[in-house]
Amino acid sequence: MCLAIPSKITKIENNMAVIDVDGVKREASLLLIEDAQVGDYVIVHAGFAISKIDEQGALETLALLREAAALMDGREGDGGPSGV
């Protein structure tokens, strides 16, 4: 199973984007989508932006992922499963 996280495009140069997720910056290819612009949110898989997502949906998804991570962090010390 793969998890693709919404990422915001902060820079574009030669079909490559610099994307940002909570301050973590990486590069992603834009060859698989059209009309990508700085400020757009994209879903990235294996280093390729595979689709655009609207800002509201991206921010809601990121909030849910943060919430899930916080819940998992709280479970690690109580004998529950970790690394899931």
C-alpha positions, -999 to 999 in steps of 0.1 A, spaced: 0 0 0 12 35 -8 3 67 8 5 99 -13 5 131 6 -7 164 -8 23 187 -15 24 224 -23 44 235 -53 68 262 -43 90 264 -74 90 251 -110 119 248 -133 122 226 -165 92 203 -156 106 198 -121 89 212 -90 101 219 -55 73 207 -33 67 214 4 50 194 30 51 210 65 85 225 58 100 194 42 111 202 7 117 177 -21 117 176 -59 90 160 -80 86 156 -118 57 174 -134 58 154 -166 25 135 -158 3 166 -152 -6 196 -172 -7 233 -163 9 230 -129 16 263 -113 34 276 -82 10 274 -53 -9 244 -66 -13 213 -44 -4 180 -61 -4 143 -51 31 129 -55 39 92 -59 74 78 -65 88 113 -73 61 122 -99 32 146 -94 3 124 -105 -27 148 -100 -37 182 -88 -59 186 -57 -78 216 -45 -63 236 -16 -92 228 8 -90 191 2 -52 192 5 -54 211 38 -81 188 52 -61 157 43 -29 171 59 -48 179 91 -61 143 92 -27 129 86 -13 151 114 -41 139 137 -34 102 129 3 107 135 -3 123 169 -26 94 179 1 69 169 27 88 188 5 87 219 1 49 216 37 40 214 44 41 251 12 22 262 20 -12 250 -1 -8 218 12 -15 184 40 7 171 54 13 137 20 8 121 
